[in-house]
Amino acid sequence: MSIRQIDIPIEVKQVAKTLEDNGFEAFIVGGCTRDLMLGKTPKDWDLTTSAQPTQIQALFPEHYANNDYGTIGIKTESDDDTLKIIEVTPYRAEGRYTDARRPDSVTFGVSLEEDLKRRDFTVNALAFRISTGALIDLFEGKDDLVAKRLRAVGKAEERFAEDALRMMRAVRLAAELNFMIEDETMSAIVKNSNQLRRISVERVTGEFLRTLNSPTPMQGIVLMEKLGLLEHFLPELRIGIGVEQGGAHIYDVYEHLLRTMQAAADKDFSLKLRLAALFHDIAKPQTRREGGKNKQYTFFGHEVVGARMTKKILERLKLPRETIDEVVNLVRWHMFFADPEEITLAAVRRTITRIGEDHIEELLNLRVCDRIGMGRPKEQPFRFRKYKALVDQALRDPISVKMLRIDGVRIMELTGEKPGKKLGYILNALLEEALEDASRNTSEYLEKRTLALIQLPEDELFILAEAGKQKQAAEESAALKDIAREHHIG
């Protein structure tokens, strides 16, 4: 496990070289060093240096001051978004953290060792000097990378007392990297978990969403609950623990929600869909009732109550309004799939109207994840494939006069014709021509053709119109057969 010079972009090398050519030390540090050691491509690049903030600014005219901690963003001419800004931060030491969020004071001009001592986890306290190829590993971070282990630098309780958000970051990194958290570090999180309340909602939500976007969000949520973090920002999820569902469900509500969310992650679905998967049955504990001869549980209206709960939760977590609206909509209508055999084409069209054409595919995908979260052996049984066929049928352009680049109003404007049979005959005659040759479906052609058709006797127009209707029926039948074949239902 080592860093190859070839994996370091030229833009990063140039920034480091400029610093070193002017007598300063420069190291790649933090997450980018960790990722390079793991053979991953960093999402951003950070350097630390012995130079002071003003000295960095003097060397790089194209820059901006990023924060109060001396970080300078160096602008490059790279086309790669991850390399357009390279952040350079002076070695620094930090004072006390009286608010569990940020240091009361920052001191520049210290040594690299002092700088690395203040970092959160050993795997993030590795520094690499490009000019010499030297890896600085003061806290056995490389060993922890090999062991896939997250361990706090120094005393774990001190690190979490400095910044309580580091507890959420530990969980997020465990989910992103598929690492375990070392015992002493876990114990310190449990002991200090209530300090999470001192952290702003926005910062907590940021780590929570990054955990959801990781390859193993279920592992992350389980850790949050186990370590006592979940109750401080998402207590509604914990209520589902031990709430049996019965029937086709083999998991309690809590585990079903986590497995549904993990299914969305396994399929690399969007963050919005992962959120909908996590919250789709959030109201089942509140709506559970016993009923029937076998005392089966029922959850009538849980999708309606769940939509309201989801809205309150996501507003509390301060997510963007667009995200809230889309996730709430998916939760509200996820039960539309309950019995595809009883769903009509008209009902499908109404659902598409409610949720929007852009989101119907997400609603279908949520249903697939829901089935996986129930432990069902088949993601898409015949009934569900039949439903998808109905959706395709509802979404496609109708094979009718509505597809024409002309309508009855325009024909009346051109010809002076009044509403009646002749108007309908002309539209169907034009449709036959458009179905025969799609290039004819232009306003220019159809208007010119209309002026010719209006001159024909009504009986001749009737014959042309009937040909149009027959062509329409044939095209409709062929399209439906194609849909059926595509979804393996006919």
URCORRA-V56482 format. One line per field, one symbol per residue. burial: # if it has 24 or more other C-alpha atoms within 12 Angstrom, else .. A space follows every 50 residues. Layout:
# URCORRA-V56482
burial: ???
This chain:
# URCORRA-V56482
burial: .##....##.##########...###############...#.####### ###.###.##..###...########......#.##########.....# ##...####..#..#################...########.##..### ###.############################..##.###.######### #.###.###################.########.######.###...#. ################..##################.#..........#. ###########.##..#.#...###############..#..#....##. ##..#...################.....#...############...## #.######.##..........##############.....#....##.## ..##......##.##.###.##.......#..#...#...
